[in-house]
Amino acid sequence: MKIAYFSNYFNHHQKPVADAMNAITGVEYIFVCTTGVPEFRQKLGYQKIIADYVLDVTLSEENHQKAFELARTADVAIFGGGKVRKFATERLKLKKLTFDTSERRFKRGYINMLSLNLLKHQWMYWRHGHRAPFYMLCCSAYTANDFYFMHSFVNRCYKWAYFTRVNELPIEDVLAAKRQHCCKIMWCSRFIDWKHPEMCIELAKRLKVDGLDFEINMYGNGPLLEQYQQLVLQETLADCVHILGNRKNEEILAIMQEHNIFLFTSDQNEGWGAVANEAMSNGCALVGSDKIGAVPFLVKDKVNGRIFKSEDMESLYRAVKDLVTDRENCESLTRKAYHNMRDVWSPANAARSLLALIDNLQLGKGTPFTEGPCSKAEPYK
């Protein structure tokens, strides 16, 4: 089976599942890059990744033509972000099995309906796609909501994700080591308004008043970094809140294994949020906002993590306080989160699930899964 994935540039969020697809016997997998790595991403540490299954159309006209041929001839084609519409249109005209992938489309609300890219996408769907075997892989719990609102991909939406690497972790040893110190809470993001770093400061104030034994360690950079460094001093929180700047990704993953709780406080502007995968895979109990795309897919509240109402300080405070004061429950959630990432939301399981979904769709059947990657994605409220 030849599977071609068309996207913008090949990056570390796409590589784990791409490697898993490429490793499956009987599958020829090709990742088609349609753009280079933009400068602002390079400044964030993104680098061009080389793999023998990558076809970069920016390198030559010959590669550009090869990409068009793949769009026409591949058994399955998958389209993500970037300059892919011309390839997708060529594909859909042939009525061959095709998937689109998308985060939520209405991050800023229905004003996004005026987006030229979205309007062009909808034109492509209604002109060429709605009568074709064309399905949506949802990289957000809210993707189905947005497309259903536009009467697109109805009953054609399946759960998908940004899949991060999941290492075999001696989870019981990791949990045992954490019992030797206070409850460590981690936050890692850019210091910008819609990531809501202010919620960590307010949380620390409340937990400190309660007399609880904790510390909050904040990692990242951004335009609001100095403002929050000053705020920590003004609120006399320097003994329990530490702003520690940027770290390389591998170092962040190791640091996660030293923390009990990971705070993910972004609002609806967070499309997926791969840091949720990484935290759950590396021994943290995730406390995440319900508007983050990844959270409703990965987390079952009070089972393998906690979900709080976005931008609601009281909701966040109650969820975190419960875990700080009940370390045994915190460990239970952490353990289940790790196993959920290792066994269900791993790149290897995603690749296997996608092949099973493809087989079923080619036979005129629905998905064989009731949860995890490639299970049905219904509108989420």
Secondary structure, DSSP 8 states (H G I E B T S, - for coil): -EEEEEESS--TTTHHHHHHHHTSTT-EEEEEE-S---HHHHHTT------TTEEETTS-HHHHHHHHHHHHH-SEEEE-SSS-HHHHHHHHTTT--EEEEE--S-TT-GGGGG-HHHHHHHHHIIIIITTSSEEEEESSTTHHHHHHHTT-STT-EEE-----------HHHHHHHHTTS-EEEEEES--SGGG-THHHHHHHHHHHHTT--EEEEEE---TTHHHHHHHHHHTT-TTTEEE-----HHHHHHHHTT-SEEEE---TT-SS-HHHHHHHHTT-EEEEETTSTTHHHH--BTTTBEEE-TT-HHHHHHHHHHHHH-HHHHHHHHHHHHHHHHHTSSHHHHHHHHHHHHHHHHTT---S-SSSTTSB-----
